[in-house]
Amino acid sequence: MIDTNLVGTFLGTRAAVPSMRRRGGGSIVNINSTAGIGATGELIVGIDDQPIPRLAGVDEIGSLVPFVASDDAGYSTGAEFVADGGSLLGPVPATKL
């Protein structure tokens, strides 16, 4: 699991950097899932194993990737963009209106 989740990510990034430097820049977007990470997830993003209320749709994640890879996000480096439907917030208490 370490080789797949950590070493694989590192090797993929390392392989892309020389080409990106020759071209004058670029973006590397790594995507992971709390459902598919397993025991090494805590080493990558510090997640815990709380269940999520629903899975994201392809369009919900797919619309974030083009932005992160675009020039519009060029000032964001080494950032983590969390698309979790608010699950990191924890349970939201019911409010009385």
VEXMAR-745423 format. One record per residue (C-alpha): x, y, z. Coordinates in steps of 0.25 Angstrom, whole numbers, padded with zeros to 4 digits, always signed. Layout:
N
XYZ
...
***
This chain:
97
+0000+0000+0000
+0011+0010+0003
+0018+0007-0011
+0004+0009-0018
-0001+0021-0010
+0012+0029-0006
+0024+0024-0015
+0015+0023-0027
+0010+0038-0025
+0025+0042-0023
+0030+0035-0035
+0019+0040-0044
+0022+0054-0040
+0037+0052-0041
+0036+0047-0055
+0027+0059-0060
+0036+0070-0054
+0047+0070-0065
+0037+0071-0076
+0030+0082-0069
+0042+0090-0067
+0046+0089-0081
+0032+0094-0085
+0033+0106-0075
+0022+0101-0065
+0010+0092-0064
+0001+0086-0053
+0001+0073-0046
-0012+0069-0040
-0012+0056-0031
-0026+0051-0027
-0029+0042-0016
-0042+0036-0010
-0044+0034+0005
-0052+0021+0001
-0040+0015-0007
-0028+0020+0001
-0027+0010+0013
-0017+0011+0024
-0007+0020+0017
-0017+0031+0015
-0013+0038+0028
+0001+0039+0023
-0004+0046+0010
-0015+0056+0015
-0018+0053+0030
-0032+0047+0028
-0039+0038+0037
-0048+0027+0034
-0061+0034+0036
-0072+0030+0026
-0077+0040+0016
-0091+0043+0014
-0091+0041-0001
-0081+0039-0012
-0078+0051-0021
-0083+0051-0035
-0073+0051-0046
-0077+0065-0050
-0074+0070-0036
-0060+0066-0036
-0058+0067-0051
-0061+0082-0051
-0050+0085-0040
-0039+0078-0048
-0039+0087-0060
-0039+0099-0051
-0027+0094-0042
-0019+0091-0055
-0022+0104-0062
-0015+0118-0062
-0026+0123-0053
-0020+0115-0041
-0006+0118-0045
-0003+0125-0032
-0007+0113-0024
+0005+0103-0022
+0005+0091-0013
-0009+0093-0009
-0019+0083-0004
-0033+0085-0010
-0043+0077-0002
-0056+0073-0009
-0063+0065+0001
-0077+0070+0002
-0074+0076+0016
-0071+0063+0022
-0059+0069+0029
-0068+0078+0036
-0074+0067+0044
-0089+0066+0047
-0097+0078+0046
-0106+0080+0058
-0121+0082+0055
-0125+0097+0056
-0139+0102+0060
-0144+0112+0051
***
